[in-house]
Amino acid sequence: MPVDTARALAAAPRTTEISWTPEDVQLYHLGIGAGVPATDPRELRYTLESRLHVLPSFATVAGGGAPGVIAALSMPGVDVDLASVLHGAQSLRVHRPLPVRATATRTDRITAVHDKGKAAVLVLRSDAADADGLLWTAEAQVYVRGEGGWGGDRGPSAAAPEERGAPDRTVERPLREDQALLYRLTGDLNPLHADPEFARRAGFDRPVLHGLCTYGTTLKAVVDTLLDGDVTRVRSWTARFAGVTYPGETLRIRMWRGDGAVRVAVGAVERGDAPVLAGATAEFT
């Protein structure tokens, strides 16, 4: 099979030096919809270099280059068609606030390969540290359609319990028609998000938005709505990609606030609240 489980798990970690500047942070923030209204002081925290704070989900693109999904496909023991790949889930734990400018070392490795029957799921763990210590730990779950069924461990269930009761807050975030074209400038050049022909080959009628763009847009909404815009309060952010988002749609983001955590569900308004993110939780201080 194109996914050689034993080889993937036995491979040595891959270490890469990464760096970023305030301009990279600003571009990421613009890519997830920051800056509207452009003169709003709350938005200037994301867009103006003299006031800049880093939303923790920037870690998913820090340093540019291939994002977690594509990076997983270049690991030893993995040889699959990009058109058969979907980003299933993403988790992120930040160990301290991210600096606006830094050089760091990121270490990537496949920590698990699950057999879901009709798909294989690769779990790619990434740890990043600078001279002062660990910055973040991230995990990307990568679904490879058609590569399951070899009798391996199924891994944990992806199902999440449905939220009960009315959400504490609900906000809507419209997406630009060119949102994917802007976001891909952060480094994720997967043609699924720009090329109609490739999107059709992957089973979609048109290009879809990056899951990590929805992931970042949603975390920003949580921070701005429930955490007083303070990005340093976020400790972790986890979400499962329950469906696709199309550029130009509107995200309906529902939030249930608990003790030290916010549970979140996201749907696409124009498609009857079709699920986009599920099982999402942000932990905070």
Secondary structure, 3 states (H helix, E strand, C coil): CCECHHHHHHCCCEEEEEEECHHHHHHHHHHCCCCCCCCCHHHHHHHCHHHCCCCHHHHHCCCCCCCHHHHHHCCCCECCCHHHEEEEEEEEEECCCCCCCEEEEEEEEEEEEEECCCEEEEEEEEEEEECCEEEEEEEEEEEEECCCCCCCCCCCCCCCCCCCCCCCEEEEEECCCCHHHHHHHHCCCCHHHCCHHHHHHCCCCCCCCCHHHHHHHHHHHHHHHHCCCCHHHEEEEEEEECCCCCCCCEEEEEEEECCCEEEEEEEEHHHCCEEEEEEEEEEEC
